[in-house]
Every structure is written in structure tokens, then in C-alpha cells.
Amino acid sequence: QVRLVQSGGGSVQAGGSLRLSCTASGDMLSFNVMAWHRQAPGKQRELVASITSRGRTNYLDSVKGLFTISRDDARDGSKNTVYLQMNSLKSEDTAVYYCKYRQGYQDYWGQGTQVTVSS
């Protein structure tokens, strides 16, 4: 079992920045993928960005160059923390943001955090 705890988020004006954090702990494998998804009201959940334990990243086209995903893995393997730095936020970025940890065929989700961008 893997546990995820998210922090960050909140409200910001358009053009502002926010940083999300998510820490995973538990029975983790050395190779894994951590990601951020978001779900806006009335829309499907979508992948925003992902990063493998080897550092390979992937971004939603609309956030490329604006959002940055990074991670910090404890040397003893006890926890992994993933960050999402969001710059130049737009009203369409308003959503609940979820952290996801994937290893093998199992996904674990964080509790979600609201990001609201006002124009």
C-alpha cells in the first residue's frame, strides 16, 4: 500500500503562480511514475504532467513551458515527493488537482486540492 499526502493549492489571480506538493510513502518500488491530474467541473479528469523515477517528464500540451514537474526521492526509499510549479496561471487552469503514484499496474491517488484562478 502507498499513501499520498498533498499540499499547496489555493486561489490566485490570472498570471500568478502556485506550487503543489505530494509525498508518497509506503511499499514503493524503485521504478515508478508520479503525476498530476486535474478535473474541472463538468469535465473529465486529465493528465497534466508526469515524471518517472528516472526523471523522464511528460506534459499536457496546454501547460508546456508554463508548468514544471519535479521530484525528490529519499535515498533510503522511504518517501518520494513530487512538485508541480504552475506559472502564468489562467482561468482555465481552475480545477481540483490530484497527485497519482503508479507502480506496475497499480495506481494510488492523493486527496485532491482545489486550484482557483480568477481573471
C-alpha positions as CSV (number, residue, x, y, z in Angstrom):
1,Q,0.0,0.0,0.0
2,V,1.2,3.5,-0.9
3,R,-0.1,6.6,0.9
4,L,-0.2,10.0,-0.8
5,V,-0.5,13.4,1.0
6,Q,-0.9,16.5,-1.0
7,S,-0.3,20.2,0.0
8,G,-0.5,23.5,-1.7
9,G,-3.1,24.9,-4.0
10,G,-5.5,27.8,-3.3
11,S,-6.7,30.9,-5.1
12,V,-4.7,33.2,-7.3
13,Q,-5.3,35.8,-9.9
14,A,-4.6,35.1,-13.5
15,G,-0.9,35.4,-14.3
16,G,0.0,34.3,-10.8
17,S,1.9,31.2,-9.7
18,L,1.2,28.3,-7.3
19,R,3.2,25.2,-6.2
20,L,1.7,21.8,-5.4
21,S,3.4,19.1,-3.4
22,C,2.6,15.5,-2.9
23,T,4.5,13.0,-0.8
24,A,4.3,9.3,-1.3
25,S,5.2,6.7,1.3
26,G,4.7,3.0,2.0
27,D,5.5,-0.1,-0.1
28,M,7.2,1.6,-3.0
29,L,9.1,0.0,-5.9
30,S,12.3,1.6,-7.3
31,F,10.7,2.2,-10.7
32,N,7.5,4.3,-10.5
33,V,5.7,7.2,-12.1
34,M,4.3,10.2,-10.3
35,A,1.9,12.5,-11.9
36,W,-0.5,15.3,-11.6
37,H,-4.0,15.1,-12.9
38,R,-6.8,17.7,-12.8
39,Q,-10.6,17.7,-13.0
40,A,-12.6,20.8,-13.8
41,P,-16.3,20.9,-13.1
42,G,-18.3,19.0,-15.7
43,K,-15.1,17.8,-17.4
44,Q,-13.2,14.5,-17.4
45,R,-10.0,14.2,-15.3
46,E,-6.9,14.8,-17.5
47,L,-3.2,14.2,-17.1
48,V,-1.3,17.5,-16.6
49,A,2.2,16.2,-16.1
50,S,4.1,13.1,-15.2
51,I,7.7,12.2,-14.2
52,T,9.3,8.7,-13.9
53,S,11.7,7.7,-11.2
54,R,14.4,8.1,-13.9
55,G,13.4,11.7,-14.4
56,R,11.6,11.4,-17.7
57,T,8.8,14.0,-17.9
58,N,5.6,14.4,-20.0
59,Y,3.3,17.4,-20.2
60,L,-0.2,18.3,-21.4
61,D,0.3,20.5,-24.4
62,S,-1.5,23.5,-23.0
63,V,0.8,23.7,-19.9
64,K,4.2,23.1,-21.7
65,G,6.6,25.9,-20.8
66,L,4.3,27.1,-18.0
67,F,4.2,24.2,-15.6
68,T,7.2,22.3,-14.3
69,I,7.0,18.9,-12.6
70,S,9.9,17.7,-10.5
71,R,10.5,15.1,-7.8
72,D,12.7,14.5,-4.8
73,D,13.2,10.9,-3.8
74,A,14.6,10.0,-0.4
75,R,17.8,8.0,-0.6
76,D,16.5,5.3,1.7
77,G,13.4,4.9,-0.5
78,S,11.1,5.8,2.4
79,K,9.3,8.6,0.5
80,N,9.1,10.3,-2.8
81,T,7.9,13.9,-3.2
82,V,6.6,15.3,-6.5
83,Y,6.1,19.0,-7.1
84,L,4.1,21.0,-9.7
85,Q,5.2,24.5,-10.2
86,M,2.5,26.4,-12.1
87,N,3.3,29.8,-13.6
88,S,1.2,32.2,-15.7
89,L,-1.9,30.6,-14.5
90,K,-5.1,31.1,-16.4
91,S,-8.8,30.8,-15.5
92,E,-9.0,27.5,-17.5
93,D,-6.4,26.0,-15.1
94,T,-9.1,26.1,-12.4
95,A,-9.7,22.5,-11.2
96,V,-9.2,20.0,-8.5
97,Y,-5.6,18.7,-8.8
98,Y,-4.8,15.1,-7.9
99,C,-1.5,13.5,-7.4
100,K,-1.1,10.0,-8.6
101,Y,1.6,7.3,-7.9
102,R,1.8,4.4,-10.3
103,Q,3.9,1.2,-9.9
104,G,3.3,-1.8,-12.0
105,Y,-0.4,-1.9,-12.7
106,Q,-1.5,-0.1,-9.5
107,D,-2.5,3.5,-9.1
108,Y,-2.7,5.4,-5.9
109,W,-4.3,8.8,-5.6
110,G,-4.0,11.8,-3.4
111,Q,-6.9,13.5,-1.7
112,G,-7.1,16.3,-4.3
113,T,-6.6,20.0,-3.8
114,Q,-8.5,23.0,-5.3
115,V,-6.8,25.5,-7.5
116,T,-8.8,28.5,-8.4
117,V,-7.6,31.1,-10.9
118,S,-9.6,34.3,-11.1
119,S,-9.5,36.6,-14.1
